[in-house]
Amino acid sequence: MAFVPKFSIIFQTKSISLPCRSHPTTLEIEQLLSNIKTTVADTSSAEAICSSLSQLTGLYNCMNNLLNSSSIQVLMSSGQIKKWVNELVDESVRFLDICGSISDILSEVKDHIRDLVCALRRRNCDHLIIENCIMEYNCFRKKMRKHVKGLTSSLKQVDNFSSGGSVVVDSDNHQLAEVIRAVIGVSEMTILVFESLFAFFSGSVSKPNRWSIVVSKLMHKEMVACEDQKVNGSVNDFESIDAALRILCKYGTINNNGNVQIVQCRLESVGAHI
């Protein structure tokens, strides 16, 4: 989605003054924002998602250091941006609510993956038990997609929160303007990373036939190593699991060790990243 700046910064000219030196942390934040943009575009693999979330963590640590510095706290206590600071707090609370929902989703995914892996590892396990586990997982996936759709709507509300507002900053408050731009940049990047995560959760189910063929070929060749299963780097990991489970239901588990191992490997890979 295209970024719409939440606030425009309006400068009030008071006097002619020399440019102030940029705060070193704001420069670091700008660099981190640039780095994340190159990573967040890939929503297909758990590894890419983990990398973008890790970088986002570093970005927030940097922002935390900036906002906790005494000089910046003095600037942020300025009466002219009091309303903006209050709105920023409200936005942060909304982000935290979304984070709580993400945590719940990940916990459920982990539980279902564990149950599936345990069922597949039992050599003498009744095929019906495995089918039931798969059915429960598929039902969860449908619920998860619906939940993610709701979270995406919530994220759009955060993105539009205080849209069109403006922050009035004096021309000699160059550093304050930089801090405000940095905060807005971090907010926008958070939305972008979360959107990437939600796209990963949802997965694509538009081409099941192609993936059924791919998974079938993998089973016949007994290519059970994880690196051999990721045929196309643009394929979502959840989509890959869904396709493998469809094949497992179709052909069964008896005398199909390659089939079972492919599913196990994919499940364990995603579970490890979670």
Beta strands, then each sheet from edge to edge (+ up, - down):
strand 1: 7-12
strand 2: 165-170
sheet 1: 1+ 2+
end
